[in-house]
Amino acid sequence: MTNDLVVIGIGQALRGDDGAGLAAVRVWQQTYPGSASRSNVRVELAELPGIGLLSLLEGTRAAILVDAVRSGGLPGTVHILSEADLSNPHASSASAHGWGVAETLALGRQLSPQHMPGSIQLIGIEAGEIGMGEAISPPVAEALTKAASKIEQAVCQALA
Amino acid sequence: MNQNIEIPALARVEGEGALYVRLKDGAVSEIELNIYEPPRFFEGFLQGRHFQEVPDITARICGICPVAYQMSSVQALEAAMGVSISPQARALRRLLYCAEYIESHALHIYMLQAPDLVGHESVISLAGEAPELVKKALRLKKTGNQLLSAIGGRSVHPVNACVGGFYRWPDRQSIYNLLPDLRWALQASLETVEWAITLNYPQFEQNYEFVALTHPDEYAIYDGEVLSSSGTQINHTAFEKHYLETHVRHSNALHSHSAAGTTYFVGPLARLNLNFAQLRPIAQQAAQKINLQLPLRNPYMSLLARAIELVEVCDLAIELVEAYQPAGESRISFEPRAGEGCGVSEAPRGLLYHRYIVDEHGMVRFARITPPTAQNFAQMEADLWALAPSAIQLPQEEASLAFEHLLRSYDPCISCSTHFLKLTVERS
């Protein structure tokens, strides 16, 4: 499956703001259907991909990952991060299965760099509430439009 | 070591958990395994839901073992409403379970436990030294996920299994196309067994009561009766009478004991020790080739049991794929009726029990989910106490690692629900 670009929303829809990445990708698909339906763009909604993220990244030139993050900032803050930002020693992930995005990308680069996209960008949405069965909290819900426009910018940039 | 140990977040353990070991006058005074456990939330969340939503909701308890939650829940609900599935649907469910075992065992053997046994901090550093080994692990895991996706529609939270069978039969060719990968996976599993026996397992033998499902005709994964190494064998409907859950102050999770008050141990060691005779010939031969002596009473050697089970499920998956000929309705049609039923299956981490009460409209009125890790908590704490006298003689960091390593050998699935990237934004 070769595409120029893959856009991957990551998160657990049943845990409040943890699902912000999935929700932002859906908003982007609805707001920018022209971009989202391009034949050279693949869209994945991956709840808990773990190490399976590597399979989702295979065969693409560029990737945009959209995920909830926690940096201590205000809920709803949208962060634009490069892959290098993720290798920052302060960015460790508390992932289910011990496999966060940062570790998975590092493993992929180390083992099979030829199968990894040339560029990977992460759009992180600062999470607030993560209660089981909760909806996305108001400040994060409000930020989804902005996150979607950041996805669109990143998509245009990647395809330019 | 002369300080308390606090491991606020356990690395390479699935989900959220913390361990506290407190010392007083040079001796261990307190050990707490603190657990955040989502199945309790799901028990409440399921009340008032339609029965057919249950398998898809419970699948989301775990990203690694969603099939187990589906298989125990559909069987419990089928029992509650008096539904019998077709032999074909049962075979496809067994195949779906094989897919989950392949991806879950490959992950735990190579990515989560092996780094401890070969002295690496993580699989990333292991990959630097042994890239081919880690590539093999990734390919094995991918094979499992592809089979999961071919049957369940998605590689993480499959959606096809339902009460009564499956929503649709997977396309025969798409299942068949996986045969070359599964044949490769069988060979890779046999190699995994031979590699696993070369690892240095810490000396730590305990007298456990092992509990696992058992089935007269097959190595029990999908269903069976509940067998204990103490000699008792019960129908699964009597499970809650024999295995009790109690609340302990320091944990959100309930802790299980047998009715006699003993701790017990579920999971791959229990299955292998209790059901070796039902393993397929190729898996038995793999065990004999490495001169495996049963029973295994060392929790670190769960890795060996998982490796032998990998052989079992790869070989079984090949047989089930070759025999797969979908015909007729993929699910039984039935009218919901009021009732109560329970279901059990062997999740990769051990026995998983579900019980539901549904009303005449098929709405869930009560749900009970007893996951394998909750059943093992009390045993894990007992093991930590057994390890403590020697571990606290070690320097602080090594002592922490020793406790973590023991816990990781259990492959605890504490919560599979959050995946936050913890991020420190540094601004200059």
Chai-1 contact restraints between the chains, C-beta under 6 A:
chainA,res_idxA,chainB,res_idxB,connection_type,confidence,min_distance_angstrom,max_distance_angstrom,comment,restraint_id
A,Q12,B,S417,contact,1.0,0.0,6.0,A-B,restraint_1
A,L14,B,R60,contact,1.0,0.0,6.0,A-B,restraint_2
A,R15,B,S417,contact,1.0,0.0,6.0,A-B,restraint_3
A,D18,B,T418,contact,1.0,0.0,6.0,A-B,restraint_4
A,E47,B,V156,contact,1.0,0.0,6.0,A-B,restraint_5
A,E47,B,H157,contact,1.0,0.0,6.0,A-B,restraint_6
A,L48,B,G63,contact,1.0,0.0,6.0,A-B,restraint_7
A,L48,B,V156,contact,1.0,0.0,6.0,A-B,restraint_8
A,G52,B,N145,contact,1.0,0.0,6.0,A-B,restraint_9
A,S55,B,K142,contact,1.0,0.0,6.0,A-B,restraint_10
A,V69,B,L421,contact,1.0,0.0,6.0,A-B,restraint_11
A,V69,B,L423,contact,1.0,0.0,6.0,A-B,restraint_12
A,R70,B,F420,contact,1.0,0.0,6.0,A-B,restraint_13
A,R70,B,K422,contact,1.0,0.0,6.0,A-B,restraint_14
A,S71,B,L423,contact,1.0,0.0,6.0,A-B,restraint_15
A,S71,B,V425,contact,1.0,0.0,6.0,A-B,restraint_16
A,H90,B,T424,contact,1.0,0.0,6.0,A-B,restraint_17
A,A91,B,L423,contact,1.0,0.0,6.0,A-B,restraint_18
A,S92,B,K422,contact,1.0,0.0,6.0,A-B,restraint_19
A,S93,B,L421,contact,1.0,0.0,6.0,A-B,restraint_20
A,A94,B,A9,contact,1.0,0.0,6.0,A-B,restraint_21
A,A94,B,F420,contact,1.0,0.0,6.0,A-B,restraint_22
A,A94,B,K422,contact,1.0,0.0,6.0,A-B,restraint_23
A,S95,B,H419,contact,1.0,0.0,6.0,A-B,restraint_24
A,A96,B,E14,contact,1.0,0.0,6.0,A-B,restraint_25
A,A96,B,G15,contact,1.0,0.0,6.0,A-B,restraint_26
A,A96,B,G63,contact,1.0,0.0,6.0,A-B,restraint_27
A,A96,B,C416,contact,1.0,0.0,6.0,A-B,restraint_28
A,A96,B,H419,contact,1.0,0.0,6.0,A-B,restraint_29
A,H97,B,E14,contact,1.0,0.0,6.0,A-B,restraint_30
A,H97,B,I64,contact,1.0,0.0,6.0,A-B,restraint_31
A,G98,B,R12,contact,1.0,0.0,6.0,A-B,restraint_32
A,G100,B,L421,contact,1.0,0.0,6.0,A-B,restraint_33
A,V101,B,L421,contact,1.0,0.0,6.0,A-B,restraint_34
A,A106,B,I124,contact,1.0,0.0,6.0,A-B,restraint_35
A,L107,B,I124,contact,1.0,0.0,6.0,A-B,restraint_36
A,Q110,B,A127,contact,1.0,0.0,6.0,A-B,restraint_37
A,L111,B,A127,contact,1.0,0.0,6.0,A-B,restraint_38
A,L111,B,P131,contact,1.0,0.0,6.0,A-B,restraint_39
A,L111,B,V134,contact,1.0,0.0,6.0,A-B,restraint_40
A,L111,B,K135,contact,1.0,0.0,6.0,A-B,restraint_41
A,M132,B,F41,contact,1.0,0.0,6.0,A-B,restraint_42
A,G133,B,F45,contact,1.0,0.0,6.0,A-B,restraint_43
